[in-house]
């Protein structure tokens, strides 16, 4: 009997699965998901597959170990990506020796800059990149690792703020990266208005509020906060 896949959560828990051997279909599915991915060229990672189907890398890892199974919808996505039928993934028929060619996973990245390079917007010499949710025109966006809790609601410590260069007018409520005269590190702040003045504030009162004036320079606005590893 073909198992029914209803969702992407654990269908049988790890504890139960550890006590019960995998069925032939479960074993075939886990093996073929792993083998098909590892056979791709250029190389495709579990993280790439996770992005393709909208799940986490851990979920893909569990699929490939047989501890959980993909939903019906994701089985179809995976079969289309690998160029095989769903029955092939389930081990109910042989995988073609030459799977249909498929479009490679589209991956978007931006350079990760140091604090000094962010202030000067030097994007050409970084050898570290960050995977982003959408594409950006080359040279217009970069990322910086968040090391301050000043704006933790929007940019938690340890995340990466993706910044689009913007030196013109900014809008109320936007999160921006600014350079302040006399400071060697850029600041993350939110734009608010106080009477006739534009102010740059933090979540935490312990961090300075900065007035937008001749001593401050907007480097860019934050368009994404990514909590992925840099690659």
N, CA, C and O of each residue as an XYZ file, in Angstrom:
924
protein
N       0.847     -1.192      0.000
C       0.000      0.000      0.000
C       0.881      1.240      0.000
O       1.857      1.299      0.748
N       0.560      2.221     -0.816
C       1.321      3.460     -0.875
C       0.926      4.317      0.315
O      -0.265      4.530      0.541
N       1.899      4.819      1.091
C       1.548      5.648      2.241
C       0.942      6.971      1.793
O       1.268      7.475      0.718
N       0.067      7.528      2.611
C      -0.551      8.816      2.316
C       0.247      9.888      3.044
O       0.406      9.821      4.263
N       0.748     10.873      2.312
C       1.524     11.946      2.892
C       0.613     13.152      3.027
O       0.148     13.696      2.025
N       0.356     13.568      4.237
C      -0.636     14.612      4.470
C      -0.039     15.956      4.806
O      -0.696     16.975      4.594
N       1.174     16.008      5.321
C       1.775     17.283      5.699
C       3.278     17.104      5.822
O       3.798     16.003      5.643
N       3.977     18.199      6.132
C       5.431     18.166      6.201
C       5.951     17.960      7.616
O       7.164     17.948      7.820
N       5.079     17.800      8.589
C       5.527     17.535      9.938
C       5.847     16.047     10.073
O       5.609     15.272      9.146
N       6.380     15.654     11.217
C       6.743     14.262     11.428
C       5.502     13.391     11.418
O       4.594     13.599     12.223
N       5.448     12.423     10.522
C       4.287     11.552     10.428
C       4.381     10.451     11.470
O       3.383     10.124     12.112
N       5.555      9.879     11.649
C       5.791      9.001     12.801
C       6.968      9.589     13.541
O       7.962      9.947     12.909
N       6.901      9.703     14.841
C       7.935     10.374     15.600
C       9.250      9.623     15.506
O       9.286      8.447     15.145
N      10.334     10.321     15.838
C      11.651      9.688     15.784
C      11.708      8.510     16.749
O      12.341      7.494     16.462
N      11.036      8.652     17.905
C      11.060      7.562     18.872
C      10.372      6.317     18.322
O      10.869      5.199     18.456
N       9.209      6.539     17.696
C       8.489      5.393     17.141
C       9.227      4.815     15.954
O       9.304      3.597     15.794
N       9.784      5.709     15.101
C      10.497      5.251     13.918
C      11.737      4.454     14.308
O      12.130      3.516     13.615
N      12.360      4.850     15.452
C      13.556      4.133     15.885
C      13.238      2.695     16.272
O      14.098      1.820     16.177
N      11.989      2.445     16.713
C      11.598      1.103     17.131
C      11.087      0.271     15.957
O      11.115     -0.959     16.006
N      10.626      0.933     14.916
C      10.028      0.231     13.786
C      10.931      0.352     12.564
O      11.375      1.454     12.243
N      11.210     -0.740     11.882
C      12.024     -0.642     10.666
C      11.253      0.108      9.580
O      10.022      0.095      9.552
N      11.999      0.759      8.691
C      11.368      1.461      7.578
C      10.706      0.464      6.647
O      11.235     -0.621      6.401
N       9.542      0.840      6.131
C       8.901      0.027      5.110
C       9.713      0.133      3.827
O      10.524      1.050      3.700
N       9.524     -0.775      2.871
C      10.263     -0.676      1.612
C      10.057      0.660      0.908
O      10.990      1.209      0.322
N       8.825      1.186      0.966
C       8.553      2.473      0.306
C       9.274      3.600      1.026
O       9.865      4.468      0.384
N       9.231      3.594      2.356
C       9.907      4.638      3.124
C      11.416      4.601      2.894
O      12.053      5.640      2.719
N      11.975      3.406      2.897
C      13.417      3.264      2.686
C      13.813      3.723      1.282
O      14.825      4.400      1.106
N      13.005      3.349      0.283
C      13.306      3.734     -1.091
C      13.219      5.245     -1.262
O      14.063      5.853     -1.921
N      12.186      5.851     -0.661
C      12.014      7.295     -0.771
C      13.201      8.027     -0.167
O      13.750      8.938     -0.787
N      13.603      7.638      1.039
C      14.726      8.304      1.699
C      16.006      8.169      0.873
O      16.735      9.140      0.669
N      16.264      6.951      0.404
C      17.488      6.710     -0.366
C      17.493      7.494     -1.673
O      18.506      8.092     -2.034
N      16.368      7.495     -2.383
C      16.343      8.142     -3.696
C      16.400      9.668     -3.570
O      16.996     10.337     -4.414
N      15.788     10.214     -2.529
C      15.903     11.656     -2.321
C      17.359     12.055     -2.098
O      17.815     13.080     -2.606
N      18.082     11.236     -1.335
C      19.481     11.552     -1.050
C      20.351     11.343     -2.288
O      21.169     12.196     -2.634
N      20.165     10.199     -2.950
C      21.013      9.869     -4.102
C      20.781     10.851     -5.246
O      21.738     11.305     -5.873
N      19.533     11.180     -5.521
C      19.237     12.098     -6.622
C      19.830     13.477     -6.359
O      20.347     14.123     -7.270
N      19.750     13.922     -5.108
C      20.322     15.235     -4.792
C      21.842     15.210     -4.934
O      22.429     16.117     -5.524
N      22.472     14.178     -4.396
C      23.936     14.107     -4.430
C      24.476     13.906     -5.840
O      25.647     14.176     -6.107
N      23.616     13.430     -6.744
C      24.056     13.203     -8.122
C      23.951     14.455     -8.981
O      24.421     14.462    -10.118
N      23.343     15.512     -8.456
C      23.154     16.721     -9.255
C      24.472     17.445     -9.491
O      25.349     17.464     -8.628
N      24.594     18.028    -10.650
C      25.723     18.892    -10.972
C      25.199     20.078    -11.768
O      24.492     19.891    -12.758
N      25.538     21.306    -11.347
C      26.332     21.674    -10.174
C      25.691     21.155     -8.878
O      24.502     20.838     -8.830
N      26.518     21.084     -7.838
C      26.093     20.494     -6.573
C      24.870     21.208     -5.995
O      24.748     22.430     -6.076
N      23.978     20.422     -5.415
C      22.775     20.938     -4.761
C      22.813     20.476     -3.302
O      22.996     19.290     -3.030
N      22.642     21.401     -2.378
C      22.685     21.074     -0.955
C      21.280     20.851     -0.404
O      20.284     21.145     -1.066
N      21.219     20.329      0.814
C      19.928     20.198      1.487
C      19.293     21.566      1.687
O      18.070     21.700      1.636
N      20.113     22.572      1.912
C      19.588     23.928      2.048
C      18.941     24.425      0.768
O      17.923     25.117      0.816
N      19.525     24.077     -0.394
C      18.934     24.463     -1.677
C      17.561     23.811     -1.856
O      16.610     24.454     -2.302
N      17.474     22.518     -1.500
C      16.194     21.821     -1.622
C      15.171     22.427     -0.665
O      13.998     22.567     -1.010
N      15.619     22.786      0.539
C      14.717     23.400      1.509
C      14.135     24.691      0.958
O      12.944     24.958      1.117
N      14.968     25.488      0.312
C      14.486     26.735     -0.277
C      13.509     26.467     -1.410
O      12.524     27.189     -1.564
N      13.771     25.436     -2.204
C      12.910     25.083     -3.334
C      11.495     24.751     -2.877
O      10.526     25.149     -3.524
N      11.369     24.025     -1.769
C      10.053     23.555     -1.322
C       9.491     24.357     -0.161
O       8.388     24.074      0.307
N      10.238     25.361      0.315
C       9.738     26.195      1.391
C       9.774     25.547      2.757
O       8.919     25.814      3.601
N      10.775     24.684      2.981
C      10.932     24.038      4.278
C      12.318     24.369      4.842
O      13.054     25.156      4.246
N      12.673     23.783      5.972
C      13.987     24.008      6.553
C      14.967     22.933      6.100
O      14.564     21.873      5.622
N      16.259     23.217      6.253
C      17.264     22.216      5.901
C      17.107     20.983      6.780
O      17.327     19.863      6.319
N      16.725     21.180      8.053
C      16.535     20.041      8.952
C      15.423     19.122      8.451
O      15.525     17.901      8.566
N      14.353     19.714      7.890
C      13.255     18.898      7.364
C      13.741     18.025      6.213
O      13.394     16.846      6.129
N      14.549     18.611      5.324
C      15.083     17.846      4.191
C      16.004     16.737      4.694
O      15.993     15.626      4.163
N      16.790     17.036      5.706
C      17.682     16.027      6.296
C      16.875     14.849      6.839
O      17.265     13.694      6.667
N      15.745     15.145      7.496
C      14.893     14.080      8.031
C      14.256     13.261      6.913
O      14.096     12.048      7.050
N      13.890     13.910      5.808
C      13.343     13.160      4.666
C      14.382     12.177      4.147
O      14.067     11.021      3.864
N      15.627     12.642      4.021
C      16.672     11.809      3.429
C      17.151     10.710      4.375
O      17.821      9.771      3.944
N      16.816     10.818      5.648
C      17.171      9.755      6.594
C      16.003      8.811      6.848
O      16.157      7.794      7.524
N      14.837      9.147      6.306
C      13.669      8.286      6.473
C      12.897      8.524      7.752
O      11.971      7.771      8.056
N      13.254      9.559      8.519
C      12.566      9.810      9.783
C      11.229     10.512      9.582
O      10.323     10.352     10.400
N      11.089     11.277      8.522
C       9.810     11.882      8.142
C       9.693     11.821      6.627
O      10.650     11.457      5.944
N       8.526     12.175      6.099
C       8.308     12.147      4.660
C       7.738     13.485      4.181
O       7.057     14.179      4.936
N       8.015     13.840      2.938
C       7.446     15.068      2.371
C       5.938     14.929      2.173
O       5.407     13.820      2.100
N       5.262     16.068      2.089
C       3.839     16.072      1.753
C       3.660     15.696      0.281
O       4.629     15.632     -0.475
N       2.418     15.449     -0.113
C       2.129     15.153     -1.529
C       2.608     16.291     -2.428
O       3.218     16.063     -3.472
N       2.312     17.535     -1.993
C       2.689     18.687     -2.814
C       4.203     18.754     -2.986
O       4.696     19.028     -4.080
N       4.936     18.506     -1.907
C       6.389     18.568     -2.007
C       6.974     17.370     -2.744
O       8.026     17.487     -3.373
N       6.305     16.216     -2.676
C       6.739     15.087     -3.493
C       6.668     15.436     -4.971
O       7.563     15.094     -5.744
N       5.597     16.118     -5.357
C       5.452     16.527     -6.758
C       6.553     17.515     -7.131
O       7.162     17.390     -8.194
N       6.815     18.505     -6.259
C       7.881     19.477     -6.528
C       9.230     18.782     -6.686
O      10.006     19.103     -7.586
N       9.493     17.832     -5.806
C      10.776     17.122     -5.857
C      10.890     16.267     -7.114
O      11.949     16.202     -7.738
N       9.786     15.609     -7.481
C       9.827     14.769     -8.684
C      10.062     15.624     -9.925
O      10.791     15.222    -10.832
N       9.440     16.812     -9.964
C       9.632     17.707    -11.111
C      11.064     18.226    -11.157
O      11.665     18.327    -12.226
N      11.603     18.556     -9.981
C      12.972     19.081     -9.945
C      13.980     18.031    -10.386
O      14.909     18.336    -11.134
N      13.803     16.792     -9.927
C      14.760     15.738    -10.257
C      14.476     15.091    -11.614
O      15.284     14.303    -12.103
N      13.339     15.417    -12.220
C      13.036     14.872    -13.535
C      12.641     13.424    -13.518
O      12.905     12.693    -14.473
N      12.000     12.989    -12.427
C      11.531     11.607    -12.313
C      10.078     11.640    -11.867
O       9.571     12.690    -11.473
N       9.414     10.511    -11.925
C       8.028     10.439    -11.479
C       7.959     10.271     -9.966
O       8.938      9.890     -9.324
N       6.784     10.562     -9.409
C       6.570     10.331     -7.984
C       6.731      8.845     -7.668
O       7.293      8.489     -6.632
N       6.237      7.972     -8.558
C       6.384      6.532     -8.344
C       7.853      6.127     -8.270
O       8.214      5.218     -7.522
N       8.697      6.799     -9.046
C      10.127      6.507     -8.985
C      10.692      6.883     -7.623
O      11.485      6.139     -7.046
N      10.282      8.038     -7.112
C      10.749      8.451     -5.788
C      10.318      7.458     -4.720
O      11.060      7.199     -3.772
N       9.121      6.901     -4.871
C       8.594      5.966     -3.880
C       9.114      4.543     -4.076
O       8.772      3.644     -3.308
N       9.946      4.336     -5.111
C      10.505      3.015     -5.335
C       9.552      2.059     -6.026
O       9.798      0.853     -6.051
N       8.465      2.580     -6.589
C       7.480      1.725     -7.254
C       7.817      1.485     -8.716
O       7.207      0.643     -9.375
N       8.790      2.229     -9.217
C       9.318      1.973    -10.559
C      10.757      2.465    -10.588
O      11.167      3.259     -9.742
N      11.514      1.991    -11.561
C      12.921      2.340    -11.636
C      13.095      3.813    -11.978
O      12.304      4.394    -12.722
N      14.152      4.407    -11.417
C      14.515      5.770    -11.781
C      15.184      5.734    -13.146
O      16.082      4.919    -13.356
N      14.779      6.591    -14.086
C      15.433      6.593    -15.406
C      16.927      6.820    -15.271
O      17.377      7.576    -14.411
N      17.701      6.149    -16.139
C      19.158      6.298    -16.082
C      19.568      7.715    -16.466
O      20.620      8.195    -16.043
N      18.732      8.392    -17.276
C      18.996      9.776    -17.663
C      17.759     10.611    -17.354
O      16.901     10.794    -18.218
N      17.662     11.119    -16.127
C      16.508     11.937    -15.765
C      16.361     13.137    -16.683
O      17.338     13.626    -17.251
N      15.123     13.606    -16.821
C      14.862     14.776    -17.649
C      15.642     15.966    -17.106
O      15.704     16.163    -15.893
N      16.238     16.763    -17.994
C      16.976     17.941    -17.511
C      16.022     18.929    -16.856
O      14.906     19.142    -17.332
N      16.470     19.523    -15.770
C      15.657     20.486    -15.049
C      16.443     21.771    -14.832
O      17.674     21.778    -14.842
N      15.709     22.846    -14.639
C      16.343     24.113    -14.339
C      16.986     24.054    -12.964
O      16.375     23.565    -12.014
N      18.195     24.540    -12.852
C      18.891     24.518    -11.567
C      18.179     25.408    -10.559
O      17.473     26.345    -10.929
N      18.375     25.103     -9.278
C      17.817     25.934     -8.222
C      18.390     27.339     -8.351
O      19.605     27.511     -8.447
N      17.527     28.331     -8.354
C      17.990     29.705     -8.478
C      18.361     30.227     -7.097
O      17.525     30.261     -6.194
N      19.599     30.627     -6.937
C      20.098     31.101     -5.654
C      20.521     32.557     -5.800
O      21.271     32.913     -6.708
N      20.028     33.389     -4.892
C      20.371     34.806     -4.908
C      21.298     35.105     -3.729
O      21.054     34.650     -2.611
N      22.347     35.860     -3.980
C      23.290     36.192     -2.912
C      23.687     37.660     -2.987
O      23.567     38.309     -4.026
N      24.163     38.163     -1.847
C      24.770     39.490     -1.781
C      26.062     39.355     -0.981
O      26.183     38.434     -0.173
N      27.026     40.244     -1.182
C      28.263     40.175     -0.402
C      28.021     40.564      1.052
O      27.187     41.420      1.347
N      28.758     39.928      1.953
C      28.723     40.284      3.373
C      29.903     41.209      3.640
O      31.053     40.847      3.391
N      29.613     42.406      4.148
C      30.644     43.410      4.341
C      31.047     43.543      5.807
O      30.255     43.285      6.713
N      32.284     43.948      6.016
C      32.729     44.346      7.354
C      32.122     45.700      7.678
O      31.556     46.355      6.802
N      32.237     46.124      8.931
C      31.701     47.433      9.307
C      32.383     48.543      8.513
O      31.727     49.481      8.059
N      33.698     48.433      8.346
C      34.441     49.464      7.613
C      34.004     49.522      6.148
O      33.831     50.605      5.589
N      33.827     48.354      5.532
C      33.413     48.323      4.128
C      31.969     48.765      3.965
O      31.614     49.313      2.921
N      31.122     48.543      4.971
C      29.747     49.019      4.891
C      29.710     50.542      4.913
O      28.939     51.154      4.174
N      30.530     51.153      5.749
C      30.559     52.619      5.824
C      30.985     53.229      4.491
O      30.439     54.252      4.075
N      31.953     52.611      3.822
C      32.444     53.148      2.544
C      31.724     52.533      1.342
O      31.962     52.918      0.197
N      30.841     51.573      1.620
C      30.142     50.820      0.570
C      31.131     50.218     -0.424
O      31.031     50.432     -1.632
N      32.084     49.464      0.109
C      33.067     48.765     -0.707
C      32.607     47.325     -0.864
O      32.874     46.482     -0.008
N      31.910     47.048     -1.968
C      31.267     45.747     -2.127
C      32.077     44.775     -2.977
O      31.705     43.608     -3.097
N      33.162     45.228     -3.562
C      33.857     44.390     -4.533
C      34.880     43.438     -3.980
O      35.308     42.525     -4.688
N      35.296     43.615     -2.727
C      36.406     42.792     -2.248
C      35.993     41.732     -1.238
O      36.852     41.021     -0.717
N      34.713     41.606     -0.949
C      34.261     40.599      0.013
C      34.290     39.217     -0.620
O      33.859     39.038     -1.760
N      34.805     38.231      0.131
C      34.812     36.850     -0.368
C      33.747     36.011      0.330
O      33.741     34.786      0.211
N      32.849     36.668      1.057
C      31.772     35.981      1.763
C      30.445     36.496      1.233
O      30.267     37.700      1.049
N      29.512     35.578      0.986
C      28.211     35.983      0.475
C      27.107     35.396      1.338
O      27.315     34.434      2.078
N      25.938     35.992      1.226
C      24.777     35.562      1.987
C      23.639     35.254      1.027
O      23.374     36.028      0.107
N      22.963     34.121      1.237
C      21.809     33.777      0.423
C      20.620     34.649      0.834
O      20.323     34.768      2.023
N      19.947     35.251     -0.129
C      18.817     36.131      0.143
C      17.534     35.564     -0.443
O      17.560     34.623     -1.236
N      16.413     36.149     -0.041
C      15.117     35.641     -0.492
C      14.773     36.088     -1.907
O      13.969     35.445     -2.582
N      15.367     37.171     -2.355
C      15.069     37.661     -3.702
C      16.326     38.249     -4.325
O      17.303     38.507     -3.621
N      16.314     38.464     -5.640
C      17.524     38.967     -6.293
C      17.684     40.481     -6.127
O      16.704     41.209     -5.966
N      18.915     40.928     -6.168
C      19.234     42.358     -6.157
C      20.247     42.629     -7.253
O      21.119     41.803     -7.524
N      20.129     43.771     -7.872
C      21.078     44.136     -8.916
C      22.473     44.249     -8.320
O      22.651     44.797     -7.232
N      23.450     43.735     -9.032
C      24.829     43.710     -8.531
C      25.290     45.098     -8.130
O      25.123     46.065     -8.874
N      25.867     45.183     -6.953
C      26.412     46.443     -6.458
C      25.428     47.307     -5.704
O      25.813     48.308     -5.098
N      24.140     46.926     -5.735
C      23.132     47.765     -5.081
C      22.765     47.279     -3.690
O      22.110     48.006     -2.943
N      23.172     46.064     -3.322
C      22.796     45.514     -2.023
C      23.979     44.780     -1.411
O      24.821     44.230     -2.121
N      24.029     44.780     -0.103
C      25.067     44.060      0.639
C      24.506     43.730      2.009
O      23.475     44.268      2.414
N      25.184     42.847      2.717
C      24.717     42.431      4.039
C      25.777     42.730      5.081
O      26.969     42.803      4.782
N      25.314     42.901      6.313
C      26.219     43.092      7.438
C      25.689     42.295      8.612
O      24.482     42.261      8.848
N      26.580     41.653      9.351
C      26.170     40.896     10.523
C      25.810     41.865     11.640
O      26.540     42.818     11.909
N      24.675     41.611     12.287
C      24.190     42.484     13.352
C      24.900     42.104     14.653
O      24.785     40.975     15.131
N      25.627     43.053     15.210
C      26.392     42.816     16.438
C      25.843     43.606     17.623
O      26.375     43.515     18.729
N      24.780     44.380     17.397
C      24.229     45.240     18.441
C      22.765     44.904     18.684
O      22.049     44.488     17.773
N      22.326     45.094     19.944
C      20.923     44.866     20.295
C      20.097     46.142     20.188
O      18.979     46.196     20.699
N      20.634     47.167     19.532
C      19.954     48.455     19.463
C      18.581     48.353     18.815
O      17.661     49.069     19.210
N      18.429     47.480     17.831
C      17.161     47.365     17.107
C      16.776     45.892     17.011
O      16.543     45.362     15.925
N      16.714     45.250     18.164
C      16.511     43.802     18.200
C      15.171     43.368     17.627
O      15.050     42.237     17.157
N      14.160     44.232     17.650
C      12.845     43.854     17.122
C      12.895     43.618     15.619
O      12.157     42.781     15.099
N      13.750     44.342     14.924
C      13.842     44.208     13.466
C      15.080     43.444     13.034
O      15.054     42.719     12.039
N      16.170     43.608     13.786
C      17.448     43.004     13.409
C      18.092     42.378     14.632
O      18.912     43.020     15.288
N      17.736     41.125     14.959
C      18.299     40.469     16.144
C      19.804     40.277     16.029
O      20.345     40.155     14.930
N      20.470     40.252     17.175
C      21.907     39.984     17.195
C      22.174     38.629     16.537
O      21.469     37.652     16.787
N      23.190     38.593     15.704
C      23.571     37.360     15.027
C      22.928     37.181     13.667
O      23.359     36.336     12.882
N      21.888     37.979     13.377
C      21.279     37.903     12.051
C      22.096     38.744     11.076
O      23.055     39.410     11.463
N      21.701     38.702      9.811
C      22.341     39.518      8.791
C      21.312     40.487      8.233
O      20.238     40.079      7.792
N      21.644     41.765      8.255
C      20.771     42.784      7.677
C      21.175     43.000      6.231
O      22.320     43.346      5.941
N      20.227     42.794      5.324
C      20.478     43.047      3.904
C      20.121     44.501      3.623
O      18.988     44.927      3.844
N      21.093     45.251      3.138
C      20.968     46.694      2.992
C      21.022     47.068      1.510
O      21.923     46.649      0.783
N      20.044     47.861      1.078
C      20.051     48.406     -0.279
C      20.544     49.839     -0.196
O      20.019     50.638      0.580
N      21.545     50.162     -0.988
C      22.136     51.503     -0.956
C      21.074     52.557     -1.228
O      20.315     52.460     -2.192
N      21.033     53.556     -0.370
C      20.042     54.616     -0.522
C      20.557     55.861      0.193
O      20.571     55.920      1.422
N      20.966     56.822     -0.562
C      21.527     58.034      0.033
C      20.592     59.227     -0.079
O      20.924     60.328      0.360
N      19.425     59.005     -0.666
C      18.455     60.086     -0.810
C      17.469     60.052      0.354
O      17.778     59.512      1.416
N      16.320     60.609      0.162
C      15.314     60.710      1.219
C      14.861     59.337      1.708
O      14.684     58.409      0.920
N      14.678     59.228      3.019
C      14.175     57.997      3.614
C      12.772     58.248      4.149
O      12.371     59.395      4.348
N      12.031     57.169      4.381
C      10.647     57.275      4.805
C      10.487     56.925      6.271
O      11.302     56.203      6.846
N       9.436     57.442      6.862
C       9.139     57.156      8.256
C       8.964     55.654      8.464
O       8.349     54.964      7.652
N       9.517     55.172      9.565
C       9.362     53.764      9.899
C      10.381     52.847      9.275
O      10.466     51.678      9.652
N      11.169     53.348      8.316
C      12.173     52.499      7.687
C      13.323     52.231      8.651
O      13.662     53.075      9.481
N      13.916     51.052      8.532
C      15.129     50.722      9.269
C      16.304     51.007      8.350
O      16.363     50.523      7.220
N      17.233     51.798      8.852
C      18.346     52.227      8.010
C      19.675     51.939      8.695
O      19.750     51.754      9.909
N      20.722     51.909      7.872
C      22.090     51.846      8.358
C      22.701     53.214      8.102
O      22.655     53.723      6.982
N      23.278     53.812      9.150
C      23.807     55.162      9.026
C      25.254     55.212      9.482
O      25.689     54.435     10.332
N      25.985     56.149      8.893
C      27.345     56.461      9.330
C      27.291     57.801     10.055
O      26.694     58.762      9.570
N      27.920     57.848     11.220
C      27.933     59.069     12.021
C      29.372     59.549     12.146
O      30.275     58.761     12.426
N      29.580     60.847     11.936
C      30.930     61.409     12.045
C      31.562     61.033     13.377
O      30.940     61.156     14.432
N      32.798     60.575     13.314
C      33.526     60.246     14.523
C      33.348     58.822     14.992
O      34.021     58.400     15.932
N      32.446     58.051     14.356
C      32.234     56.665     14.748
C      32.703     55.737     13.629
O      32.443     55.980     12.450
N      33.393     54.679     14.018
C      33.982     53.773     13.033
C      33.033     52.655     12.612
O      33.281     51.973     11.618
N      31.948     52.462     13.362
C      30.987     51.405     13.038
C      29.661     52.031     12.630
O      29.245     53.024     13.226
N      28.990     51.476     11.631
C      27.676     51.991     11.252
C      26.639     51.652     12.315
O      26.832     50.731     13.108
N      25.545     52.397     12.327
C      24.470     52.186     13.289
C      23.213     51.720     12.577
O      22.927     52.137     11.454
N      22.458     50.840     13.252
C      21.137     50.436     12.782
C      20.102     51.217     13.586
O      20.097     51.159     14.816
N      19.231     51.944     12.899
C      18.233     52.742     13.578
C      16.939     52.786     12.757
O      16.930     52.478     11.565
N      15.856     53.176     13.423
C      14.559     53.348     12.753
C      14.278     54.846     12.595
O      14.566     55.643     13.488
N      13.711     55.208     11.446
C      13.452     56.609     11.140
C      12.105     57.029     11.733
O      11.082     56.396     11.472
N      12.114     58.111     12.539
C      10.882     58.689     13.086
C      10.972     60.203     12.948
O      12.037     60.754     12.669
N       9.835     60.863     13.148
C       9.827     62.326     13.096
C       9.500     62.877     14.479
O       8.584     62.409     15.155
N      10.261     63.870     14.874
C      10.027     64.578     16.128
C       9.877     66.053     15.797
O      10.861     66.787     15.702
N       8.621     66.478     15.622
C       8.381     67.839     15.167
C       8.900     68.029     13.764
O       8.473     67.342     12.836
N       9.812     68.951     13.607
C      10.386     69.204     12.278
C      11.665     68.415     12.043
O      12.267     68.502     10.973
N      12.075     67.650     13.040
C      13.334     66.913     12.940
C      13.098     65.446     12.595
O      12.134     64.830     13.052
N      13.996     64.904     11.783
C      14.002     63.480     11.510
C      14.992     62.835     12.472
O      16.163     63.211     12.524
N      14.499     61.852     13.239
C      15.325     61.216     14.242
C      15.520     59.740     13.907
O      14.672     59.109     13.275
N      16.648     59.214     14.342
C      16.976     57.811     14.148
C      17.049     57.176     15.530
O      17.948     57.479     16.313
N      16.090     56.288     15.825
C      15.970     55.775     17.187
C      16.261     54.284     17.256
O      16.202     53.575     16.252
N      16.579     53.820     18.475
C      16.789     52.405     18.761
C      15.619     51.892     19.577
O      14.830     52.679     20.099
N      15.500     50.571     19.691
C      14.484     49.984     20.562
C      14.808     50.231     22.027
O      13.920     50.471     22.846
N      16.087     50.168     22.339
C      16.574     50.232     23.712
C      17.105     51.634     23.999
O      17.957     52.146     23.273
N      16.588     52.255     25.074
C      16.983     53.624     25.417
C      18.461     53.743     25.762
O      19.001     54.849     25.785
N      19.115     52.633     26.028
C      20.548     52.692     26.331
C      21.376     53.043     25.096
O      22.537     53.436     25.213
N      20.776     52.898     23.911
C      21.476     53.218     22.680
C      21.047     54.608     22.216
O      19.870     54.961     22.279
N      22.003     55.378     21.758
C      21.769     56.788     21.454
C      20.766     56.986     20.327
O      20.752     56.247     19.343
N      19.930     57.998     20.498
C      19.090     58.492     19.410
C      19.917     59.488     18.606
O      20.611     60.327     19.179
N      19.845     59.397     17.293
C      20.668     60.223     16.413
C      19.762     61.102     15.563
O      18.772     60.630     15.004
N      20.102     62.363     15.470
C      19.345     63.256     14.599
C      19.906     63.187     13.186
O      21.120     63.161     12.986
N      19.020     63.158     12.227
C      19.441     63.126     10.831
C      19.840     64.535     10.420
O      18.990     65.397     10.192
N      21.147     64.753     10.330
C      21.657     66.078     10.001
C      22.954     65.946      9.212
O      23.235     64.905      8.619
N      23.748     67.033      9.216
C      24.977     67.034      8.422
C      26.027     66.069      8.958
O      26.965     65.716      8.243
N      25.881     65.638     10.209
C      26.864     64.723     10.798
C      26.510     63.257     10.551
O      27.296     62.366     10.875
N      25.362     63.011      9.993
C      24.938     61.636      9.728
C      24.762     61.427      8.230
O      24.378     62.340      7.499
N      25.044     60.237      7.803
C      24.908     59.895      6.378
C      24.185     58.560      6.263
O      24.620     57.553      6.821
N      23.088     58.568      5.538
C      22.350     57.320      5.301
C      23.137     56.464      4.318
O      23.418     56.887      3.196
N      23.490     55.251      4.751
C      24.168     54.317      3.854
C      23.136     53.559      3.020
O      23.308     53.395      1.813
N      22.078     53.105      3.659
C      21.038     52.371      2.939
C      19.935     51.943      3.887
O      20.021     52.151      5.097
N      18.906     51.348      3.328
C      17.781     50.870      4.128
C      17.802     49.342      4.180
O      18.211     48.676      3.229
N      17.357     48.815      5.300
C      17.334     47.370      5.491
C      16.072     46.810      4.828
O      14.958     47.236      5.133
N      16.258     45.859      3.927
C      15.129     45.285      3.194
C      14.854     43.839      3.572
O      13.763     43.330      3.317
N      15.829     43.174      4.177
C      15.658     41.804      4.654
C      16.486     41.627      5.904
O      17.537     42.247      6.069
N      15.996     40.768      6.786
C      16.821     40.296      7.890
C      16.902     38.783      7.746
O      15.892     38.085      7.848
N      18.094     38.287      7.513
C      18.298     36.872      7.219
C      19.023     36.215      8.377
O      20.071     36.687      8.819
N      18.454     35.121      8.862
C      19.093     34.408      9.952
C      19.706     33.100      9.468
O      19.755     32.113     10.202
N      20.184     33.107      8.191
C      20.880     31.978      7.614
C      22.368     32.133      7.849
O      22.843     33.224      8.167
N      23.110     31.035      7.693
C      24.568     31.123      7.738
C      25.078     31.771      6.468
O      24.498     31.609      5.394
N      26.162     32.501      6.600
C      26.864     32.991      5.414
C      27.533     31.803      4.751
O      27.930     30.859      5.434
N      27.668     31.833      3.418
C      28.286     30.710      2.702
C      29.503     31.206      1.923
O      30.168     30.418      1.250
